Amino acid sequence: MAPAMEEDEPPTGAAGDAAAQSPSVGAAAGTRRSRPGHSPGARRGAAPDGADNPFEKVENLMKARDFRTAEAALRAMLKATPEDDRVMHYLGVLLTEECRYEEAETVFQGAFDAQEKAGKVNYATAFGLATVLTEIGGMEKLLQGEALFRDVLARAVEQEEGGIHETYSAFVNLADNFGRQKRWIESAEAWTSAVKLAERMFGEDHERTAAHRAALARAERLSRYQWWIRRVLWTVSIVVFVWAAWTLVRSGMLAAVVTHAVALVAPGLAGAAPAAGSADTVLSGVSAPVSGEL
């Protein structure tokens, strides 16, 4: 049984800003999605108030785009507390912001494994891991990312209105993941849901909604192309098979092959007949003198 995903508090600072943006605007235009727009995984939870809170300082540094200083602070914290999944999560978000996806995967995976071990996975960490897996690409990682996005979507749907933002983000990222797998029918279905939610959340005339509509139109167009291409390929395959079979029969090669196969499979049947004939000869030779004597 999969570990339960814990509830998230409202995000704050740079993490909240990252979560509030859509990952799909760049994807709809066919470009590489920018960071922090693709980091709803940053929604790890609000950092406690206080000027000495290290997470608040890290968030402020990330918001100011001072990633080098923020990374140094996080790595120092991780060195002091290697098992702190929250530090690993923030570091994963930072690495994702800088498009260092392979490093981010390692860090997010560590946080995810630590949470699984504790029996309580944070959905934002799962989302962050799914994000970097999708960005890295390759069928294996895309399928892993899809599975994580589906888990996040199921959890968000259970929250109904309380999880509408997470539902929207999951549909957007699933649509993109399906597109990278060339599964355009499923991509179009996910974009349809994303467009409906975007219209409710941002309005029909919002640029984000328009970008989603463009992505939906592209997925629908490609799904139609894919449908026809597959049927053409199947038709050609069937025609080639029928033509090859007809040519084989017409040339007489099929009969020759069958005859040769019978000779290989049952050679003893041909040698059994002479043996039976020899026995009859012997018996007739024996019976003739006996009948003469009588």
C-alpha positions as CSV (number, residue, x, y, z in Angstrom):
1,M,0.0,0.0,0.0
2,A,1.3,3.4,-0.9
3,P,2.1,5.7,2.0
4,A,-0.4,8.4,2.7
5,M,0.3,11.9,1.3
6,E,0.3,14.5,4.0
7,E,-1.6,17.8,3.9
8,D,0.3,20.9,2.8
9,E,0.1,24.3,4.4
10,P,-0.2,27.3,2.2
11,P,3.2,28.1,0.6
12,T,5.1,31.2,1.4
13,G,7.9,33.2,-0.1
14,A,9.7,31.9,-3.2
15,A,8.2,28.5,-2.8
16,G,4.7,30.0,-2.9
17,D,5.6,32.1,-5.9
18,A,6.8,29.1,-7.7
19,A,3.7,27.2,-6.9
20,A,1.4,29.9,-8.1
21,Q,2.7,29.9,-11.7
22,S,1.7,27.5,-14.4
23,P,4.2,25.0,-15.9
24,S,2.4,24.8,-19.1
25,V,2.7,28.2,-20.7
26,G,6.0,27.5,-22.2
27,A,5.1,23.9,-23.0
28,A,2.0,25.1,-25.0
29,A,4.3,27.2,-27.2
30,G,6.6,24.3,-27.7
31,T,9.5,25.8,-25.7
32,R,11.3,24.5,-22.7
33,R,9.3,25.3,-19.6
34,S,10.8,27.9,-17.4
35,R,11.6,27.8,-13.8
36,P,10.2,28.7,-11.3
37,G,7.0,28.3,-13.3
38,H,7.2,24.5,-13.2
39,S,7.8,24.1,-9.5
40,P,4.5,23.4,-7.8
41,G,6.7,20.9,-6.0
42,A,8.0,23.8,-4.0
43,R,4.8,23.7,-2.0
44,R,6.4,21.9,0.8
45,G,4.6,23.9,3.5
46,A,4.9,27.2,5.1
47,A,8.1,27.9,7.1
48,P,7.5,29.1,10.6
49,D,7.7,32.8,11.2
50,G,10.8,34.3,12.6
51,A,13.8,36.2,11.4
52,D,16.2,33.4,12.2
53,N,14.2,30.8,10.3
54,P,16.7,29.3,7.8
55,F,14.0,28.2,5.4
56,E,12.6,31.7,5.2
57,K,16.1,33.0,4.4
58,V,16.5,30.4,1.7
59,E,13.1,31.3,0.2
60,N,14.1,35.0,0.2
61,L,17.4,34.1,-1.6
62,M,15.5,32.0,-4.1
63,K,13.0,34.8,-4.7
64,A,15.9,37.2,-5.3
65,R,17.4,34.6,-7.8
66,D,20.5,34.2,-5.6
67,F,20.6,30.5,-6.1
68,R,24.3,30.1,-5.4
69,T,24.0,31.4,-1.8
70,A,20.7,29.6,-1.3
71,E,22.3,26.3,-2.4
72,A,25.3,26.8,-0.1
73,A,22.9,27.4,2.8
74,L,20.9,24.3,2.0
75,R,23.9,22.0,1.6
76,A,25.3,23.2,4.9
77,M,21.9,22.4,6.5
78,L,21.8,19.0,4.8
79,K,25.4,18.2,6.0
80,A,24.2,19.0,9.6
81,T,21.0,16.9,9.2
82,P,21.4,14.4,6.4
83,E,18.0,12.8,6.9
84,D,16.0,16.0,6.9
85,D,13.6,15.5,4.0
86,R,12.5,19.1,4.1
87,V,16.0,20.4,3.4
88,M,16.3,17.8,0.6
89,H,13.0,19.0,-0.8
90,Y,14.0,22.7,-0.9
91,L,17.3,21.7,-2.5
92,G,15.5,19.7,-5.1
93,V,13.3,22.8,-5.9
94,L,16.4,25.0,-6.2
95,L,18.1,22.5,-8.5
96,T,14.9,22.3,-10.6
97,E,14.8,26.1,-10.9
98,E,18.3,25.9,-12.4
99,C,17.3,23.1,-14.8
100,R,19.8,20.7,-13.1
101,Y,17.3,17.9,-13.4
102,E,19.6,14.9,-12.8
103,E,20.8,16.4,-9.5
104,A,17.3,17.4,-8.6
105,E,16.1,13.8,-9.3
106,T,18.7,12.4,-6.8
107,V,17.8,14.9,-4.1
108,F,14.0,14.6,-4.6
109,Q,14.3,10.8,-4.6
110,G,16.2,10.9,-1.3
111,A,13.4,13.1,0.2
112,F,10.7,10.8,-1.2
113,D,12.4,7.6,0.1
114,A,12.8,9.2,3.6
115,Q,9.1,10.1,3.6
116,E,8.1,6.6,2.4
117,K,10.2,5.2,5.2
118,A,8.4,7.3,7.7
119,G,5.1,6.2,6.1
120,K,3.9,9.7,5.1
121,V,4.8,11.1,1.7
122,N,4.3,14.8,1.0
123,Y,2.5,15.3,-2.3
124,A,4.7,18.3,-3.1
125,T,7.8,16.1,-3.0
126,A,6.2,13.5,-5.2
127,F,5.2,16.3,-7.6
128,G,8.7,17.7,-7.7
129,L,10.1,14.2,-8.4
130,A,7.6,13.6,-11.2
131,T,8.5,17.0,-12.6
132,V,12.2,16.3,-13.0
133,L,11.6,12.8,-14.2
134,T,9.4,14.2,-17.0
135,E,12.0,16.8,-17.8
136,I,14.8,14.3,-18.0
137,G,12.7,12.2,-20.4
138,G,13.2,8.6,-21.6
139,M,10.3,6.2,-21.6
140,E,11.2,4.6,-18.2
141,K,11.4,8.0,-16.4
142,L,8.3,9.3,-18.2
143,L,6.3,6.3,-17.0
144,Q,7.5,6.8,-13.5
145,G,6.6,10.5,-13.6
146,E,3.2,9.6,-15.0
147,A,2.6,7.2,-12.1
148,L,3.5,9.9,-9.6
149,F,1.3,12.6,-11.3
150,R,-1.6,10.1,-11.2
151,D,-1.1,9.6,-7.5
152,V,-1.0,13.4,-6.9
153,L,-4.1,13.8,-9.0
154,A,-6.0,11.1,-7.1
155,R,-5.1,12.8,-3.8
156,A,-6.1,16.2,-5.1
157,V,-9.5,15.0,-6.4
158,E,-10.3,13.6,-3.0
159,Q,-10.0,17.1,-1.6
160,E,-12.6,18.4,-4.0
161,E,-12.7,22.2,-4.0
162,G,-9.8,22.3,-1.5
163,G,-7.5,20.6,-3.9
164,I,-8.5,22.4,-7.1
165,H,-5.1,24.0,-7.6
166,E,-3.3,20.7,-7.2
167,T,-5.9,19.1,-9.6
168,Y,-5.2,21.7,-12.2
169,S,-1.4,21.4,-11.9
170,A,-1.6,17.6,-12.1
171,F,-3.7,17.7,-15.3
172,V,-1.4,20.2,-16.9
173,N,1.7,18.1,-16.1
174,L,0.0,14.9,-17.0
175,A,-0.9,16.4,-20.4
176,D,2.7,17.4,-21.0
177,N,3.9,14.0,-19.9
178,F,1.6,12.2,-22.2
179,G,2.7,14.4,-25.0
180,R,6.3,13.5,-24.5
181,Q,5.3,9.9,-24.7
182,K,3.4,10.6,-28.0
183,R,0.2,9.5,-26.4
184,W,-1.8,12.3,-28.0
185,I,-5.3,11.1,-27.3
186,E,-4.6,10.9,-23.5
187,S,-2.8,14.2,-23.7
188,A,-5.8,15.9,-25.3
189,E,-8.1,14.5,-22.6
190,A,-5.8,15.9,-19.9
191,W,-5.6,19.3,-21.6
192,T,-9.4,19.4,-21.9
193,S,-9.7,19.1,-18.1
194,A,-6.9,21.6,-17.6
195,V,-8.7,24.1,-19.9
196,K,-11.9,23.8,-18.0
197,L,-10.2,24.3,-14.7
198,A,-8.2,27.3,-16.0
199,E,-11.4,28.9,-17.2
200,R,-12.8,28.7,-13.7
201,M,-9.6,29.8,-12.0
202,F,-8.3,32.5,-14.3
203,G,-11.1,33.3,-16.7
204,E,-11.7,32.5,-20.3
205,D,-9.6,35.4,-21.7
206,H,-6.6,34.8,-19.5
207,E,-3.3,34.2,-21.3
208,R,-2.8,31.0,-19.4
209,T,-6.2,29.7,-20.5
210,A,-5.4,30.7,-24.1
211,A,-2.1,28.8,-23.9
212,H,-3.8,25.7,-22.7
213,R,-6.3,25.9,-25.5
214,A,-3.5,26.1,-28.0
215,A,-1.9,23.0,-26.4
216,L,-5.2,21.2,-26.5
217,A,-5.7,22.1,-30.2
218,R,-2.2,20.8,-31.0
219,A,-2.8,17.5,-29.1
220,E,-6.1,17.0,-30.8
221,R,-4.5,17.6,-34.2
222,L,-1.7,15.2,-33.5
223,S,-4.0,12.6,-32.2
224,R,-5.9,12.7,-35.5
225,Y,-2.7,12.4,-37.5
226,Q,-1.6,9.5,-35.2
227,W,-5.0,7.7,-35.7
228,W,-4.7,7.9,-39.5
229,I,-1.0,7.0,-39.6
230,R,-1.6,3.9,-37.4
231,R,-4.4,2.7,-39.6
232,V,-2.4,3.3,-42.8
233,L,0.5,1.2,-41.3
234,W,-1.9,-1.6,-40.3
235,T,-3.5,-1.6,-43.7
236,V,-0.1,-1.7,-45.4
237,S,1.0,-4.5,-43.1
238,I,-2.1,-6.6,-43.9
239,V,-1.8,-6.0,-47.7
240,V,1.9,-7.0,-47.6
241,F,1.1,-10.2,-45.7
242,V,-1.7,-11.2,-48.0
243,W,0.4,-10.5,-51.1
244,A,3.3,-12.5,-49.7
245,A,1.0,-15.5,-48.9
246,W,-0.6,-15.4,-52.4
247,T,2.8,-15.2,-54.1
248,L,4.1,-18.2,-52.0
249,V,1.0,-20.3,-53.0
250,R,1.1,-19.3,-56.6
251,S,4.8,-20.1,-57.1
252,G,4.4,-23.6,-55.8
253,M,6.9,-23.0,-53.0
254,L,4.4,-23.7,-50.3
255,A,3.7,-27.2,-51.6
256,A,7.4,-27.8,-51.8
257,V,8.0,-26.6,-48.3
258,V,5.2,-28.8,-47.0
259,T,6.6,-31.9,-48.7
260,H,10.0,-31.2,-47.4
261,A,8.7,-30.7,-43.9
262,V,6.8,-34.0,-44.0
263,A,10.0,-35.7,-45.1
264,L,11.9,-34.2,-42.3
265,V,9.3,-34.8,-39.6
266,A,8.3,-38.4,-40.5
267,P,11.2,-40.1,-42.3
268,G,10.5,-43.5,-40.6
269,L,7.1,-43.7,-42.2
270,A,8.7,-44.1,-45.6
271,G,11.0,-46.9,-44.3
272,A,8.2,-48.8,-42.6
273,A,6.5,-49.9,-45.9
274,P,9.4,-52.0,-47.3
275,A,9.8,-53.7,-43.9
276,A,6.1,-54.8,-44.1
277,G,6.6,-56.0,-47.7
278,S,9.6,-58.1,-46.7
279,A,7.6,-59.8,-44.1
280,D,4.9,-60.7,-46.6
281,T,7.5,-62.1,-49.0
282,V,9.0,-64.2,-46.3
283,L,5.5,-65.5,-45.3
284,S,4.5,-66.3,-48.8
285,G,7.8,-68.1,-49.4
286,V,7.3,-70.3,-46.4
287,S,3.7,-71.1,-47.1
288,A,4.3,-72.3,-50.7
289,P,6.3,-75.4,-49.9
290,V,4.0,-76.3,-47.1
291,S,1.0,-76.2,-49.4
292,G,2.9,-78.3,-52.0
293,E,3.7,-81.0,-49.5
294,L,0.1,-81.2,-48.5
